[in-house]
Amino acid sequence: ADVGLALGTLYGNVFSQTTICRFEALQLSFKNMCKLKPLLNKWLEEADSSSGSPTSIDKIAAQGRKRKKRTSIEVSVKGALESHFLKCPKPSAQEITSLADSLQLEKEVVRVWFCNRRQKEKRMTPPGGTLPGAEDV
């Protein structure tokens, strides 16, 4: 699970777990596969040659990558965010800060919520359709 992190620490290029999985499933572009293959070969050789003894790879794996716990937003707060989104789907940094303060949330949580909500809107809107509240001018 920490192959991408180990590659980054050892060779300077951090790769996400998604990239590693796509490499394994042959779902990357030819250019990306060519870029990754020598690094993965080198990493595999080091992992194989160390058989059993603790290596830098083991130390890296022990550190791991710290992920933020998933944020859960209360129903009432979600309602307030939705209401604000309908009025203004792309708030300024100042509006985000103000909204975060009033809802007692971190700025980053509010910013990410709006990004995710805009993506959801894109998925829900049929091609050529208009956003709710948008009128033909």
Backbone as numpy.savetxt, mean C-alpha at the origin, in Angstrom:
# Nx Ny Nz CAx CAy CAz Cx Cy Cz
8.41 -14.77 3.48 7.59 -13.57 3.48 8.45 -12.31 3.48
9.71 -12.43 3.88 10.56 -11.25 3.97 11.63 -11.21 2.89
11.38 -11.90 1.79 12.35 -11.94 0.69 12.61 -10.54 0.15
11.54 -9.79 -0.09 11.68 -8.43 -0.63 12.49 -7.54 0.28
12.24 -7.64 1.59 12.97 -6.84 2.58 14.45 -7.26 2.62
14.70 -8.57 2.57 16.07 -9.08 2.59 16.84 -8.59 1.36
16.20 -8.63 0.19 16.84 -8.15 -1.03 17.23 -6.68 -0.88
16.34 -5.92 -0.28 16.59 -4.49 -0.10 17.76 -4.24 0.83
17.80 -4.96 1.92 18.86 -4.76 2.91 20.21 -5.22 2.35
20.21 -6.32 1.63 21.47 -6.86 1.12 21.97 -6.15 -0.14
21.05 -5.81 -1.03 21.48 -5.31 -2.34 20.99 -3.90 -2.67
20.25 -3.29 -1.74 19.85 -1.90 -1.96 18.50 -1.68 -2.63
17.85 -2.73 -3.12 16.53 -2.58 -3.76 15.49 -3.33 -2.95
14.58 -2.61 -2.30 13.50 -3.26 -1.55 12.38 -3.59 -2.52
11.91 -4.82 -2.50 10.80 -5.24 -3.35 9.64 -5.66 -2.46
8.43 -5.30 -2.86 7.26 -5.66 -2.07 6.99 -7.15 -2.20
6.23 -7.68 -1.24 5.85 -9.09 -1.30 5.00 -9.35 -2.54
4.21 -8.35 -2.95 3.39 -8.48 -4.16 4.28 -8.71 -5.37
5.38 -7.95 -5.46 6.30 -8.09 -6.59 6.91 -9.49 -6.60
7.32 -9.98 -5.43 7.91 -11.32 -5.34 6.89 -12.36 -5.79
5.65 -12.24 -5.33 4.59 -13.19 -5.72 4.33 -13.14 -7.22
4.32 -11.93 -7.78 4.09 -11.79 -9.23 5.24 -12.38 -10.02
6.47 -12.26 -9.47 7.63 -12.87 -10.12 7.44 -14.38 -10.16
7.07 -14.96 -9.01 6.87 -16.42 -8.93 5.77 -16.89 -9.87
4.73 -16.06 -10.05 3.60 -16.45 -10.90 3.81 -16.02 -12.36
5.00 -15.49 -12.66 5.34 -15.01 -14.01 4.35 -13.95 -14.49
3.99 -13.04 -13.59 3.02 -11.99 -13.93 3.67 -10.61 -13.97
4.98 -10.56 -14.19 5.67 -9.28 -14.31 6.08 -9.08 -15.76
6.40 -7.84 -16.11 6.88 -7.58 -17.47 8.25 -8.25 -17.65
8.61 -8.48 -18.89 9.89 -9.12 -19.21 11.04 -8.32 -18.60
10.97 -6.99 -18.73 12.02 -6.11 -18.22 12.17 -6.26 -16.70
11.03 -6.27 -15.99 11.08 -6.43 -14.53 11.61 -7.80 -14.13
11.21 -8.84 -14.87 11.69 -10.19 -14.57 13.22 -10.24 -14.73
13.72 -9.62 -15.80 15.17 -9.61 -16.05 15.92 -8.85 -14.95
15.29 -7.82 -14.41 15.91 -7.03 -13.34 15.95 -7.82 -12.03
14.88 -8.56 -11.75 14.77 -9.29 -10.49 15.56 -10.59 -10.45
15.62 -11.29 -11.59 16.19 -12.64 -11.61 17.61 -12.71 -11.04
18.55 -11.85 -11.47 19.91 -11.97 -10.91 19.95 -11.72 -9.40
19.14 -10.79 -8.92 19.11 -10.53 -7.47 18.57 -11.72 -6.69
17.50 -12.32 -7.22 16.92 -13.49 -6.54 17.87 -14.68 -6.59
18.56 -14.87 -7.71 19.55 -15.96 -7.82 20.64 -15.78 -6.77
21.15 -14.56 -6.65 22.21 -14.25 -5.70 21.71 -14.53 -4.27
20.49 -14.09 -3.98 19.90 -14.28 -2.66 19.73 -15.77 -2.37
19.23 -16.52 -3.36 19.03 -17.97 -3.19 20.35 -18.69 -2.93
21.39 -18.31 -3.68 22.71 -18.94 -3.49 23.20 -18.70 -2.06
23.06 -17.48 -1.58 23.50 -17.18 -0.21 22.68 -17.96 0.81
21.38 -18.05 0.58 20.50 -18.78 1.50 20.84 -20.26 1.51
21.11 -20.84 0.33 21.45 -22.26 0.22 22.81 -22.56 0.84
23.78 -21.69 0.61 25.14 -21.96 1.08 25.26 -21.86 2.60
24.34 -21.14 3.24 24.45 -20.95 4.69 23.81 -22.10 5.47
23.13 -23.00 4.80 22.40 -24.14 5.38 22.59 -24.35 6.87
21.69 -23.79 7.65 21.69 -24.05 9.09 22.31 -22.97 9.94
23.39 -22.34 9.48 24.03 -21.34 10.33 23.31 -19.99 10.19
23.20 -19.26 11.31 22.50 -17.97 11.23 23.24 -17.01 10.31
22.54 -16.38 9.41 23.17 -15.47 8.44 22.54 -14.10 8.55
23.04 -13.21 7.71 22.45 -11.87 7.67 21.00 -11.95 7.23
20.66 -12.93 6.41 19.27 -13.11 5.96 18.38 -13.43 7.15
18.84 -14.32 8.04 18.05 -14.67 9.22 17.86 -13.45 10.13
18.92 -12.65 10.26 18.84 -11.46 11.11 17.82 -10.47 10.53
17.84 -10.32 9.21 16.89 -9.42 8.55 15.47 -9.92 8.74
15.27 -11.21 8.57 13.93 -11.80 8.71 13.42 -11.62 10.13
14.33 -11.68 11.12 13.92 -11.53 12.51 13.42 -10.11 12.79
14.02 -9.12 12.11 13.59 -7.74 12.30 12.18 -7.54 11.76
11.94 -8.02 10.56 10.63 -7.88 9.93 10.26 -6.44 9.65
9.15 -6.27 8.98 8.66 -4.93 8.67 7.46 -4.65 9.55
7.49 -3.53 10.24 6.37 -3.21 11.14 5.25 -2.58 10.34
4.06 -3.15 10.48 2.89 -2.62 9.79 1.95 -1.99 10.80
1.31 -0.93 10.37 0.33 -0.26 11.22 -0.91 -1.12 11.29
-1.50 -1.19 12.49 -2.72 -1.96 12.68 -3.83 -1.34 11.83
-4.70 -2.15 11.29 -5.81 -1.67 10.47 -6.68 -0.72 11.30
-6.99 0.43 10.71 -7.82 1.42 11.40 -9.29 1.09 11.22
-10.03 1.07 12.32 -11.48 0.90 12.19 -12.13 2.22 12.58
-13.08 2.64 11.77 -13.72 3.93 11.96 -15.16 3.70 12.40
-15.57 4.37 13.48 -16.92 4.21 14.01 -17.96 4.65 12.98
-19.16 4.09 13.09 -20.25 4.36 12.15 -20.56 5.86 12.09
-20.64 6.51 13.25 -20.98 7.94 13.26 -19.89 8.77 12.57
-18.63 8.40 12.78 -17.51 9.11 12.16 -17.53 8.87 10.65
-17.81 7.61 10.27 -17.89 7.26 8.85 -18.98 8.09 8.17
-20.10 8.27 8.87 -21.20 9.08 8.34 -20.78 10.52 8.10
-20.02 11.06 9.05 -19.53 12.44 8.91 -18.57 12.55 7.73
-17.71 11.55 7.57 -16.77 11.55 6.44 -17.53 11.46 5.11
-18.53 10.56 5.05 -19.35 10.40 3.84 -20.04 11.71 3.48
-20.62 12.34 4.49 -21.34 13.60 4.29 -20.40 14.66 3.72
-19.19 14.74 4.29 -18.20 15.71 3.80 -17.77 15.35 2.37
-17.63 14.05 2.10 -17.22 13.59 0.77 -18.22 14.01 -0.30
-19.51 13.91 0.02 -20.55 14.28 -0.96 -20.48 15.76 -1.30
-20.08 16.59 -0.33 -19.94 18.03 -0.57 -18.62 18.34 -1.27
-17.57 17.62 -0.87 -16.23 17.93 -1.37 -15.40 16.65 -1.42
-15.38 15.96 -2.59 -14.64 14.69 -2.68 -13.12 14.82 -2.62
-12.61 16.05 -2.87 -11.15 16.22 -2.84 -10.79 17.42 -1.95
-10.84 17.22 -0.63 -10.56 18.33 0.28 -9.08 18.71 0.27
-8.82 19.98 0.59 -7.44 20.47 0.68 -6.80 19.90 1.95
-5.49 20.07 2.05 -4.75 19.60 3.23 -5.30 20.28 4.48
-5.64 21.56 4.34 -6.17 22.32 5.48 -7.54 21.77 5.91
-8.39 21.44 4.92 -9.70 20.87 5.24 -9.56 19.50 5.90
-8.60 18.71 5.42 -8.35 17.39 6.00 -7.92 17.54 7.46
-7.01 18.47 7.72 -6.54 18.71 9.09 -7.69 19.13 9.99
-8.50 20.05 9.50 -9.64 20.54 10.28 -10.64 19.41 10.56
-10.93 18.61 9.54 -11.86 17.48 9.68 -11.30 16.45 10.66
-10.00 16.15 10.54 -9.35 15.19 11.43 -9.45 15.66 12.88
-9.18 16.94 13.10 -9.26 17.49 14.46 -10.68 17.37 15.01
-11.67 17.74 14.18 -13.06 17.72 14.67 -13.55 16.30 14.94
-13.02 15.32 14.19 -13.45 13.92 14.38 -12.52 13.14 15.31
-11.48 13.82 15.79 -10.46 13.20 16.65 -9.83 11.98 15.99
-9.41 12.19 14.73 -8.69 11.15 13.98 -7.34 11.71 13.57
-6.42 10.81 13.21 -5.14 11.27 12.67 -5.38 11.83 11.27
-4.59 12.85 10.92 -4.69 13.45 9.59 -4.53 12.40 8.50
-3.55 11.52 8.69 -3.25 10.50 7.69 -4.44 9.55 7.49
-5.15 9.23 8.56 -6.32 8.35 8.48 -7.39 9.00 7.62
-7.62 10.28 7.83 -8.64 11.01 7.04 -8.20 11.11 5.58
-6.92 11.44 5.37 -6.40 11.56 3.99 -6.58 10.24 3.24
-6.18 9.14 3.87 -6.28 7.82 3.23 -7.74 7.44 3.01
-8.62 7.79 3.97 -10.04 7.48 3.80 -10.58 8.15 2.54
-10.23 9.43 2.32 -10.69 10.14 1.12 -10.11 9.52 -0.15
-8.84 9.14 -0.12 -8.23 8.47 -1.29 -8.98 7.18 -1.61
-9.21 6.37 -0.58 -9.92 5.10 -0.77 -11.34 5.32 -1.25
-11.99 6.34 -0.72 -13.39 6.62 -1.09 -13.49 7.07 -2.55
-12.49 7.87 -3.00 -12.48 8.28 -4.41 -12.27 7.08 -5.32
-11.42 6.15 -4.90 -11.20 4.93 -5.68 -12.48 4.10 -5.75
-13.18 4.01 -4.63 -14.45 3.27 -4.59 -15.44 3.92 -5.57
-15.47 5.24 -5.59 -16.36 5.99 -6.49 -16.04 5.65 -7.95
-14.75 5.57 -8.26 -14.33 5.22 -9.63 -14.83 3.83 -10.01
-14.71 2.88 -9.07 -15.16 1.51 -9.35 -16.67 1.45 -9.54
-17.40 2.26 -8.76 -18.86 2.22 -8.80 -19.45 2.97 -9.99
-18.73 3.96 -10.51 -19.24 4.77 -11.60 -19.01 4.05 -12.93
-20.08 3.81 -13.71 -19.90 3.14 -14.99 -19.13 4.04 -15.96
-18.39 3.46 -16.91 -17.63 4.27 -17.87 -18.57 5.24 -18.59
-18.16 6.50 -18.67 -18.99 7.50 -19.33 -20.05 8.09 -18.43
-20.22 7.52 -17.23 -21.22 8.02 -16.28 -20.68 9.23 -15.56
-21.55 9.90 -14.82 -21.12 11.07 -14.06 -21.14 10.75 -12.58
-20.36 11.51 -11.84 -20.33 11.33 -10.39 -21.63 11.84 -9.79
-22.07 11.27 -8.68 -23.29 11.76 -8.04 -23.14 13.23 -7.69
-24.17 14.00 -7.97 -24.11 15.43 -7.66 -23.53 16.27 -8.78
-22.88 15.63 -9.76 -22.32 16.38 -10.89 -23.43 16.59 -11.92
-23.52 17.81 -12.42 -24.56 18.10 -13.41 -23.92 18.52 -14.72
-24.61 18.26 -15.82 -24.11 18.69 -17.13 -24.20 20.21 -17.22
-23.11 20.82 -17.65 -23.09 22.28 -17.75 -23.03 22.69 -19.19
